[in-house]
Amino acid sequence: MMPYIKDELRYHYEECLAESGINTNTPCGHLNYLLTCIVQQYLGPQPNYQRYCEVEGVLGHMAKELYRRRTAPYEDQKIKENGDVF
């Protein structure tokens, strides 16, 4: 379930993302809406338990990977800049 797909498969998705207009000025609710639309499209008109489990697994792993790769290093940097609280 990791997001690491081959370069030749990324082009289509990156093109769609570029067209979406999502950037650092996008309100959080808009990001939520976009992700919800993607999930709904993936689930299809008659989702089943397996599909729900797949989506929940992907979203959970995505959050963990974001934390591991981006949030934790950011927090470590802020500890160095501002001091630890523990």
N, C-alpha and C positions, 0 to 999 in steps of 0.2 A: 503494500500500500504506500510505499514511499513515492515522493513526487519526482523521482529521478528517471525521466524517460529519455529516450534517444533524441539527439538534436533534430533529426529529420522529422520527428513526430511533434516537436514543439512549435514549429512555424505556424501551423494553423491556429493553435490556441493563443499564441502571442499576438497574431494578427487580430483575432477577435478581441483580445484584451485591449490592444491599442485603440481599436475602434470604440471601445466602451467609454472612453474618456475618464476612467478611474485614475486618480492621482492623489497626491498628498493633501489636496484641498477638498477632496470628496468627503461629504459628511458620513459618519459612521452608519447611519441608517440606510444610506444608499448602498454601501458595501454589503450590509445585511440583506437588503433587497436583492442585489445581484446574486449573492451566494444562494439565497433561498430559491431564486428562479432556476439556477443551475441544478440544485438538488431536486426540485420538482420535476424538471425535465428528465433527469436521470432516473427518478422513481417511476415515471411513466403514468399512464392513466389508471392502472390497476396494480399498485405496488403490493408486494408481499413481504412477509417477515424477513426473508433473506435480503431483499433490497434495503429495507430499513436498517438492518444490521450492518450492511455494507456502508451505507451513508454515515451512520453513527461511528463506525470504526474509522472511516477516512477522516471525518471531522475531528475525532479524538486524537488520531495520530498526527493530523495536521497541526493541532494546537500544541501537542507535545514537541513536535519538531521545530515549530516556531519558537517555543520557549528555549529549547536546547541550543538552537543555532543563533538566535537573535536576541531574545529577551535576557537570558542569563548573562551573556557577555556584556550587554548594555548595563545591567545591574552591577556587575563586577566593576565596570568602569566608574559608575556613580559612587560605589563604595570607596574606590581609590580617590575620587575627587572630593567627596563630602564626609568620609569617615563611616565606619561600620556602626551598626546599632546593636549588634549581638556581642 
